[in-house]
Amino acid sequence: MEIGRVISRRYLLQRLIKRGQFCTVYQGVDQALQRTVAVKAVPAAYIPAYRAAVKMTSDFSHPNIVGLYDLVPEPETLYLVEEYVEGSDFTTLLQTQLTPYEVADIGRQICLALLYAGSPSHKVSHGDLTPTGVMRDMNGLVRVNNFAL
């Protein structure tokens, strides 16, 4: 367990959010900027794939795409420090009673993120759009994560 660990003398890991197939995600705090962050711990076996994805998407800046703040390499783990999105993932949203307008709005926002990534200036396809890679924050803004994997 890495709870309580400080990464790069800056990011304090506060709680486990989830253990995924390829990485573990923690909620943390950026102690320098005093903001909540998400920290993905990527094991050594998957570091090359994540490095390639980060290289392709590091310049992304779009309201419907989760922002990447920092990359912290260690010998056996790569830490991706990302914008923390407080809200529900798409799996949870599918279990709620959504209005037709909400369904259309969620779809529209996902499409905006995918169109931005696939635009001629970026040429990136998502590669693995799953319900856990889509979040809706408390204000209704949909955020897509895990591009180019």
PyMOL CGO cylinders between C-alpha atoms (Angstrom):
from pymol import cmd
from pymol.cgo import CYLINDER

trace = [
    CYLINDER, 0.00, 0.00, 0.00, 1.35, 3.41, -0.91, 0.3, 1, 1, 1, 1, 1, 1,
    CYLINDER, 1.35, 3.41, -0.91, -1.10, 5.52, 1.12, 0.3, 1, 1, 1, 1, 1, 1,
    CYLINDER, -1.10, 5.52, 1.12, 0.85, 8.21, 2.97, 0.3, 1, 1, 1, 1, 1, 1,
    CYLINDER, 0.85, 8.21, 2.97, 3.79, 8.06, 0.56, 0.3, 1, 1, 1, 1, 1, 1,
    CYLINDER, 3.79, 8.06, 0.56, 5.07, 11.30, -0.96, 0.3, 1, 1, 1, 1, 1, 1,
    CYLINDER, 5.07, 11.30, -0.96, 6.08, 11.05, -4.62, 0.3, 1, 1, 1, 1, 1, 1,
    CYLINDER, 6.08, 11.05, -4.62, 8.82, 13.38, -5.88, 0.3, 1, 1, 1, 1, 1, 1,
    CYLINDER, 8.82, 13.38, -5.88, 8.79, 15.27, -2.55, 0.3, 1, 1, 1, 1, 1, 1,
    CYLINDER, 8.79, 15.27, -2.55, 5.52, 16.85, -3.71, 0.3, 1, 1, 1, 1, 1, 1,
    CYLINDER, 5.52, 16.85, -3.71, 2.53, 14.52, -4.20, 0.3, 1, 1, 1, 1, 1, 1,
    CYLINDER, 2.53, 14.52, -4.20, 1.06, 12.96, -1.06, 0.3, 1, 1, 1, 1, 1, 1,
    CYLINDER, 1.06, 12.96, -1.06, -0.98, 9.81, -1.79, 0.3, 1, 1, 1, 1, 1, 1,
    CYLINDER, -0.98, 9.81, -1.79, -4.08, 10.03, 0.41, 0.3, 1, 1, 1, 1, 1, 1,
    CYLINDER, -4.08, 10.03, 0.41, -6.46, 7.26, -0.61, 0.3, 1, 1, 1, 1, 1, 1,
    CYLINDER, -6.46, 7.26, -0.61, -6.88, 4.43, -3.08, 0.3, 1, 1, 1, 1, 1, 1,
    CYLINDER, -6.88, 4.43, -3.08, -9.44, 5.23, -5.77, 0.3, 1, 1, 1, 1, 1, 1,
    CYLINDER, -9.44, 5.23, -5.77, -9.20, 1.97, -7.74, 0.3, 1, 1, 1, 1, 1, 1,
    CYLINDER, -9.20, 1.97, -7.74, -7.00, -0.83, -8.91, 0.3, 1, 1, 1, 1, 1, 1,
    CYLINDER, -7.00, -0.83, -8.91, -7.34, -1.22, -12.64, 0.3, 1, 1, 1, 1, 1, 1,
    CYLINDER, -7.34, -1.22, -12.64, -6.05, -3.80, -15.06, 0.3, 1, 1, 1, 1, 1, 1,
    CYLINDER, -6.05, -3.80, -15.06, -2.92, -1.78, -15.88, 0.3, 1, 1, 1, 1, 1, 1,
    CYLINDER, -2.92, -1.78, -15.88, -2.43, 0.66, -13.02, 0.3, 1, 1, 1, 1, 1, 1,
    CYLINDER, -2.43, 0.66, -13.02, -3.51, 1.75, -9.56, 0.3, 1, 1, 1, 1, 1, 1,
    CYLINDER, -3.51, 1.75, -9.56, -5.13, 5.17, -9.10, 0.3, 1, 1, 1, 1, 1, 1,
    CYLINDER, -5.13, 5.17, -9.10, -4.83, 7.24, -5.94, 0.3, 1, 1, 1, 1, 1, 1,
    CYLINDER, -4.83, 7.24, -5.94, -6.30, 10.50, -4.80, 0.3, 1, 1, 1, 1, 1, 1,
    CYLINDER, -6.30, 10.50, -4.80, -3.52, 12.73, -3.65, 0.3, 1, 1, 1, 1, 1, 1,
    CYLINDER, -3.52, 12.73, -3.65, -2.60, 16.29, -2.93, 0.3, 1, 1, 1, 1, 1, 1,
    CYLINDER, -2.60, 16.29, -2.93, -0.03, 18.43, -4.70, 0.3, 1, 1, 1, 1, 1, 1,
    CYLINDER, -0.03, 18.43, -4.70, 1.65, 19.91, -1.63, 0.3, 1, 1, 1, 1, 1, 1,
    CYLINDER, 1.65, 19.91, -1.63, 3.30, 22.71, -3.62, 0.3, 1, 1, 1, 1, 1, 1,
    CYLINDER, 3.30, 22.71, -3.62, 0.11, 24.01, -5.22, 0.3, 1, 1, 1, 1, 1, 1,
    CYLINDER, 0.11, 24.01, -5.22, -2.32, 22.79, -2.55, 0.3, 1, 1, 1, 1, 1, 1,
    CYLINDER, -2.32, 22.79, -2.55, -4.69, 21.07, -4.97, 0.3, 1, 1, 1, 1, 1, 1,
    CYLINDER, -4.69, 21.07, -4.97, -6.22, 17.63, -5.19, 0.3, 1, 1, 1, 1, 1, 1,
    CYLINDER, -6.22, 17.63, -5.19, -4.77, 15.39, -7.90, 0.3, 1, 1, 1, 1, 1, 1,
    CYLINDER, -4.77, 15.39, -7.90, -5.20, 11.87, -9.23, 0.3, 1, 1, 1, 1, 1, 1,
    CYLINDER, -5.20, 11.87, -9.23, -2.00, 9.83, -9.29, 0.3, 1, 1, 1, 1, 1, 1,
    CYLINDER, -2.00, 9.83, -9.29, -1.75, 6.75, -11.50, 0.3, 1, 1, 1, 1, 1, 1,
    CYLINDER, -1.75, 6.75, -11.50, 0.92, 4.26, -10.49, 0.3, 1, 1, 1, 1, 1, 1,
    CYLINDER, 0.92, 4.26, -10.49, 1.97, 2.34, -13.58, 0.3, 1, 1, 1, 1, 1, 1,
    CYLINDER, 1.97, 2.34, -13.58, 3.99, -0.87, -13.01, 0.3, 1, 1, 1, 1, 1, 1,
    CYLINDER, 3.99, -0.87, -13.01, 7.20, -1.48, -14.95, 0.3, 1, 1, 1, 1, 1, 1,
    CYLINDER, 7.20, -1.48, -14.95, 5.61, -3.87, -17.47, 0.3, 1, 1, 1, 1, 1, 1,
    CYLINDER, 5.61, -3.87, -17.47, 3.28, -1.13, -18.78, 0.3, 1, 1, 1, 1, 1, 1,
    CYLINDER, 3.28, -1.13, -18.78, 5.63, 1.86, -18.64, 0.3, 1, 1, 1, 1, 1, 1,
    CYLINDER, 5.63, 1.86, -18.64, 6.55, 1.80, -22.38, 0.3, 1, 1, 1, 1, 1, 1,
    CYLINDER, 6.55, 1.80, -22.38, 2.87, 1.95, -23.42, 0.3, 1, 1, 1, 1, 1, 1,
    CYLINDER, 2.87, 1.95, -23.42, 2.09, 4.77, -21.01, 0.3, 1, 1, 1, 1, 1, 1,
    CYLINDER, 2.09, 4.77, -21.01, 5.18, 6.75, -22.02, 0.3, 1, 1, 1, 1, 1, 1,
    CYLINDER, 5.18, 6.75, -22.02, 4.13, 6.50, -25.67, 0.3, 1, 1, 1, 1, 1, 1,
    CYLINDER, 4.13, 6.50, -25.67, 0.60, 7.63, -24.81, 0.3, 1, 1, 1, 1, 1, 1,
    CYLINDER, 0.60, 7.63, -24.81, 1.85, 10.57, -22.74, 0.3, 1, 1, 1, 1, 1, 1,
    CYLINDER, 1.85, 10.57, -22.74, 4.17, 11.63, -25.55, 0.3, 1, 1, 1, 1, 1, 1,
    CYLINDER, 4.17, 11.63, -25.55, 1.23, 11.71, -27.98, 0.3, 1, 1, 1, 1, 1, 1,
    CYLINDER, 1.23, 11.71, -27.98, -1.18, 13.54, -25.64, 0.3, 1, 1, 1, 1, 1, 1,
    CYLINDER, -1.18, 13.54, -25.64, 0.95, 15.78, -23.41, 0.3, 1, 1, 1, 1, 1, 1,
    CYLINDER, 0.95, 15.78, -23.41, -0.11, 18.94, -25.25, 0.3, 1, 1, 1, 1, 1, 1,
    CYLINDER, -0.11, 18.94, -25.25, -3.85, 18.22, -25.03, 0.3, 1, 1, 1, 1, 1, 1,
    CYLINDER, -3.85, 18.22, -25.03, -5.85, 21.09, -23.58, 0.3, 1, 1, 1, 1, 1, 1,
    CYLINDER, -5.85, 21.09, -23.58, -9.61, 20.59, -23.83, 0.3, 1, 1, 1, 1, 1, 1,
    CYLINDER, -9.61, 20.59, -23.83, -12.42, 20.97, -21.29, 0.3, 1, 1, 1, 1, 1, 1,
    CYLINDER, -12.42, 20.97, -21.29, -13.65, 17.42, -21.97, 0.3, 1, 1, 1, 1, 1, 1,
    CYLINDER, -13.65, 17.42, -21.97, -10.25, 15.74, -21.53, 0.3, 1, 1, 1, 1, 1, 1,
    CYLINDER, -10.25, 15.74, -21.53, -8.62, 15.04, -18.16, 0.3, 1, 1, 1, 1, 1, 1,
    CYLINDER, -8.62, 15.04, -18.16, -5.49, 17.17, -17.86, 0.3, 1, 1, 1, 1, 1, 1,
    CYLINDER, -5.49, 17.17, -17.86, -2.02, 15.75, -17.26, 0.3, 1, 1, 1, 1, 1, 1,
    CYLINDER, -2.02, 15.75, -17.26, 0.05, 17.74, -14.74, 0.3, 1, 1, 1, 1, 1, 1,
    CYLINDER, 0.05, 17.74, -14.74, 3.25, 15.79, -14.21, 0.3, 1, 1, 1, 1, 1, 1,
    CYLINDER, 3.25, 15.79, -14.21, 5.16, 12.61, -14.95, 0.3, 1, 1, 1, 1, 1, 1,
    CYLINDER, 5.16, 12.61, -14.95, 7.33, 11.10, -12.22, 0.3, 1, 1, 1, 1, 1, 1,
    CYLINDER, 7.33, 11.10, -12.22, 9.56, 8.19, -13.31, 0.3, 1, 1, 1, 1, 1, 1,
    CYLINDER, 9.56, 8.19, -13.31, 10.97, 5.79, -10.74, 0.3, 1, 1, 1, 1, 1, 1,
    CYLINDER, 10.97, 5.79, -10.74, 12.88, 2.56, -11.40, 0.3, 1, 1, 1, 1, 1, 1,
    CYLINDER, 12.88, 2.56, -11.40, 9.90, 0.19, -11.07, 0.3, 1, 1, 1, 1, 1, 1,
    CYLINDER, 9.90, 0.19, -11.07, 6.93, 2.57, -11.36, 0.3, 1, 1, 1, 1, 1, 1,
    CYLINDER, 6.93, 2.57, -11.36, 5.85, 5.51, -13.49, 0.3, 1, 1, 1, 1, 1, 1,
    CYLINDER, 5.85, 5.51, -13.49, 3.55, 8.00, -11.77, 0.3, 1, 1, 1, 1, 1, 1,
    CYLINDER, 3.55, 8.00, -11.77, 1.18, 10.09, -13.86, 0.3, 1, 1, 1, 1, 1, 1,
    CYLINDER, 1.18, 10.09, -13.86, -0.18, 13.07, -11.96, 0.3, 1, 1, 1, 1, 1, 1,
    CYLINDER, -0.18, 13.07, -11.96, -3.49, 14.15, -13.43, 0.3, 1, 1, 1, 1, 1, 1,
    CYLINDER, -3.49, 14.15, -13.43, -6.36, 16.48, -12.81, 0.3, 1, 1, 1, 1, 1, 1,
    CYLINDER, -6.36, 16.48, -12.81, -8.68, 15.04, -10.17, 0.3, 1, 1, 1, 1, 1, 1,
    CYLINDER, -8.68, 15.04, -10.17, -12.30, 14.80, -11.32, 0.3, 1, 1, 1, 1, 1, 1,
    CYLINDER, -12.30, 14.80, -11.32, -14.86, 14.59, -8.51, 0.3, 1, 1, 1, 1, 1, 1,
    CYLINDER, -14.86, 14.59, -8.51, -17.92, 12.86, -9.92, 0.3, 1, 1, 1, 1, 1, 1,
    CYLINDER, -17.92, 12.86, -9.92, -19.22, 9.62, -11.37, 0.3, 1, 1, 1, 1, 1, 1,
    CYLINDER, -19.22, 9.62, -11.37, -17.72, 7.34, -13.98, 0.3, 1, 1, 1, 1, 1, 1,
    CYLINDER, -17.72, 7.34, -13.98, -19.85, 6.18, -16.89, 0.3, 1, 1, 1, 1, 1, 1,
    CYLINDER, -19.85, 6.18, -16.89, -20.46, 2.77, -15.30, 0.3, 1, 1, 1, 1, 1, 1,
    CYLINDER, -20.46, 2.77, -15.30, -22.16, 4.50, -12.36, 0.3, 1, 1, 1, 1, 1, 1,
    CYLINDER, -22.16, 4.50, -12.36, -24.06, 6.87, -14.66, 0.3, 1, 1, 1, 1, 1, 1,
    CYLINDER, -24.06, 6.87, -14.66, -25.48, 3.90, -16.59, 0.3, 1, 1, 1, 1, 1, 1,
    CYLINDER, -25.48, 3.90, -16.59, -27.10, 2.69, -13.37, 0.3, 1, 1, 1, 1, 1, 1,
    CYLINDER, -27.10, 2.69, -13.37, -28.95, 5.98, -12.80, 0.3, 1, 1, 1, 1, 1, 1,
    CYLINDER, -28.95, 5.98, -12.80, -32.11, 7.28, -14.38, 0.3, 1, 1, 1, 1, 1, 1,
    CYLINDER, -32.11, 7.28, -14.38, -30.86, 9.70, -17.05, 0.3, 1, 1, 1, 1, 1, 1,
    CYLINDER, -30.86, 9.70, -17.05, -33.16, 11.93, -19.09, 0.3, 1, 1, 1, 1, 1, 1,
    CYLINDER, -33.16, 11.93, -19.09, -32.90, 11.79, -22.89, 0.3, 1, 1, 1, 1, 1, 1,
    CYLINDER, -32.90, 11.79, -22.89, -31.32, 15.25, -22.74, 0.3, 1, 1, 1, 1, 1, 1,
    CYLINDER, -31.32, 15.25, -22.74, -28.63, 14.04, -20.31, 0.3, 1, 1, 1, 1, 1, 1,
    CYLINDER, -28.63, 14.04, -20.31, -27.84, 11.04, -22.52, 0.3, 1, 1, 1, 1, 1, 1,
    CYLINDER, -27.84, 11.04, -22.52, -27.51, 13.27, -25.59, 0.3, 1, 1, 1, 1, 1, 1,
    CYLINDER, -27.51, 13.27, -25.59, -25.38, 15.80, -23.68, 0.3, 1, 1, 1, 1, 1, 1,
    CYLINDER, -25.38, 15.80, -23.68, -23.02, 13.11, -22.39, 0.3, 1, 1, 1, 1, 1, 1,
    CYLINDER, -23.02, 13.11, -22.39, -22.65, 11.73, -25.92, 0.3, 1, 1, 1, 1, 1, 1,
    CYLINDER, -22.65, 11.73, -25.92, -22.04, 15.22, -27.33, 0.3, 1, 1, 1, 1, 1, 1,
    CYLINDER, -22.04, 15.22, -27.33, -19.30, 15.95, -24.80, 0.3, 1, 1, 1, 1, 1, 1,
    CYLINDER, -19.30, 15.95, -24.80, -17.57, 12.61, -25.42, 0.3, 1, 1, 1, 1, 1, 1,
    CYLINDER, -17.57, 12.61, -25.42, -17.67, 13.34, -29.16, 0.3, 1, 1, 1, 1, 1, 1,
    CYLINDER, -17.67, 13.34, -29.16, -16.13, 16.79, -28.61, 0.3, 1, 1, 1, 1, 1, 1,
    CYLINDER, -16.13, 16.79, -28.61, -13.19, 15.17, -26.77, 0.3, 1, 1, 1, 1, 1, 1,
    CYLINDER, -13.19, 15.17, -26.77, -12.73, 12.52, -29.46, 0.3, 1, 1, 1, 1, 1, 1,
    CYLINDER, -12.73, 12.52, -29.46, -12.96, 15.09, -32.29, 0.3, 1, 1, 1, 1, 1, 1,
    CYLINDER, -12.96, 15.09, -32.29, -10.33, 17.25, -30.58, 0.3, 1, 1, 1, 1, 1, 1,
    CYLINDER, -10.33, 17.25, -30.58, -7.96, 14.30, -30.17, 0.3, 1, 1, 1, 1, 1, 1,
    CYLINDER, -7.96, 14.30, -30.17, -8.52, 13.09, -33.73, 0.3, 1, 1, 1, 1, 1, 1,
    CYLINDER, -8.52, 13.09, -33.73, -8.17, 16.52, -35.31, 0.3, 1, 1, 1, 1, 1, 1,
    CYLINDER, -8.17, 16.52, -35.31, -5.47, 17.03, -37.97, 0.3, 1, 1, 1, 1, 1, 1,
    CYLINDER, -5.47, 17.03, -37.97, -3.23, 18.78, -35.43, 0.3, 1, 1, 1, 1, 1, 1,
    CYLINDER, -3.23, 18.78, -35.43, -3.29, 15.82, -32.99, 0.3, 1, 1, 1, 1, 1, 1,
    CYLINDER, -3.29, 15.82, -32.99, -4.20, 12.66, -34.95, 0.3, 1, 1, 1, 1, 1, 1,
    CYLINDER, -4.20, 12.66, -34.95, -4.77, 10.59, -31.80, 0.3, 1, 1, 1, 1, 1, 1,
    CYLINDER, -4.77, 10.59, -31.80, -7.42, 7.92, -31.47, 0.3, 1, 1, 1, 1, 1, 1,
    CYLINDER, -7.42, 7.92, -31.47, -8.61, 6.92, -28.03, 0.3, 1, 1, 1, 1, 1, 1,
    CYLINDER, -8.61, 6.92, -28.03, -7.83, 3.26, -28.48, 0.3, 1, 1, 1, 1, 1, 1,
    CYLINDER, -7.83, 3.26, -28.48, -9.72, 1.94, -25.44, 0.3, 1, 1, 1, 1, 1, 1,
    CYLINDER, -9.72, 1.94, -25.44, -12.82, 3.99, -24.66, 0.3, 1, 1, 1, 1, 1, 1,
    CYLINDER, -12.82, 3.99, -24.66, -14.46, 2.15, -21.76, 0.3, 1, 1, 1, 1, 1, 1,
    CYLINDER, -14.46, 2.15, -21.76, -17.00, 3.28, -19.17, 0.3, 1, 1, 1, 1, 1, 1,
    CYLINDER, -17.00, 3.28, -19.17, -14.25, 3.75, -16.57, 0.3, 1, 1, 1, 1, 1, 1,
    CYLINDER, -14.25, 3.75, -16.57, -12.44, 6.18, -18.89, 0.3, 1, 1, 1, 1, 1, 1,
    CYLINDER, -12.44, 6.18, -18.89, -15.38, 8.60, -18.93, 0.3, 1, 1, 1, 1, 1, 1,
    CYLINDER, -15.38, 8.60, -18.93, -16.30, 10.74, -15.92, 0.3, 1, 1, 1, 1, 1, 1,
    CYLINDER, -16.30, 10.74, -15.92, -18.95, 13.38, -15.32, 0.3, 1, 1, 1, 1, 1, 1,
    CYLINDER, -18.95, 13.38, -15.32, -18.06, 15.95, -12.70, 0.3, 1, 1, 1, 1, 1, 1,
    CYLINDER, -18.06, 15.95, -12.70, -20.41, 17.56, -10.20, 0.3, 1, 1, 1, 1, 1, 1,
    CYLINDER, -20.41, 17.56, -10.20, -21.21, 20.37, -12.68, 0.3, 1, 1, 1, 1, 1, 1,
    CYLINDER, -21.21, 20.37, -12.68, -22.17, 18.01, -15.52, 0.3, 1, 1, 1, 1, 1, 1,
    CYLINDER, -22.17, 18.01, -15.52, -18.92, 18.39, -17.46, 0.3, 1, 1, 1, 1, 1, 1,
    CYLINDER, -18.92, 18.39, -17.46, -17.91, 15.08, -19.05, 0.3, 1, 1, 1, 1, 1, 1,
    CYLINDER, -17.91, 15.08, -19.05, -14.19, 14.24, -19.03, 0.3, 1, 1, 1, 1, 1, 1,
    CYLINDER, -14.19, 14.24, -19.03, -12.49, 11.54, -21.09, 0.3, 1, 1, 1, 1, 1, 1,
    CYLINDER, -12.49, 11.54, -21.09, -9.28, 9.90, -19.87, 0.3, 1, 1, 1, 1, 1, 1,
    CYLINDER, -9.28, 9.90, -19.87, -6.73, 7.28, -20.98, 0.3, 1, 1, 1, 1, 1, 1,
    CYLINDER, -6.73, 7.28, -20.98, -6.09, 8.47, -24.54, 0.3, 1, 1, 1, 1, 1, 1,
    CYLINDER, -6.09, 8.47, -24.54, -3.74, 6.62, -26.88, 0.3, 1, 1, 1, 1, 1, 1,
    CYLINDER, -3.74, 6.62, -26.88, -3.49, 3.45, -24.80, 0.3, 1, 1, 1, 1, 1, 1,
]
cmd.load_cgo(trace, "trace")
